[in-house]
Amino acid sequence: MISRMQNDTALPADTHEPIGATGHVEALIVAADHPALAGEIDEFLTRLHVEQRYFGPSASNRPKPSRSLLAALRERGGFRMAIFVDTRIVGLARIDGAGEMFLAVAPEYRNEGLGTELGRAMAERARQLHYTRLVMRSTRRSGAARRVGNELGCIVIDGDHGRTEFILDLLPTERSA
């Protein structure tokens, strides 16, 4: 079950089946720009920075966040949200003023659906803040980014040099009868 918290007020939890193949994860998504969370965010980003890097076929299943991603998550422009399991940040996302989304999950919690849930919460908050479009960029090999993009309903654009963009239009669509 994942609960969402915004502006220190818990939002109702969505009903979820157990997340991932390993079972049920109790998690809480919160706004993460409060100065009280600075230490926890720094500790989370440090854990990701020292994470072992994998090469070859296993790299797409165990993507270590790049230095540029970690730097973007550390910045303060736009807004950030974090996902907690117990009392520890296990995922962090940021959307900058231009609508670019950056997202990372701790290695021990990857492939459990937490990145997708954090991405959904970020998209929901971006709509509330009147963003019209979100863009997430990654390498073509990143299965994790592709799963999040697909689950959010993004348009996928495979570009040059192994880069992929995931674009999510946040404007309401008009439907005809």
ZIJOTA-V526823 format. One record per run of one state. SS is the DSSP state (H for helix, E for strand, L for the rest). FROM is the first residue (numbers start at 1). LEN is the number of residues. If there is no record, write none. Layout:
SS_FROM_LEN, SS_FROM_LEN
This chain:
L_1_1, E_2_5, L_7_2, E_9_3, L_12_15, E_27_5, L_32_3, H_35_15, L_50_6, H_56_5, L_61_6, H_67_8, L_75_4, E_79_7, L_86_2, E_88_8, L_96_4, E_100_6, L_106_1, H_107_3, L_110_4, H_114_15, L_129_4, E_133_7, L_140_3, H_143_10, L_153_2, E_155_4, L_159_1, H_160_3, E_163_7, L_170_8
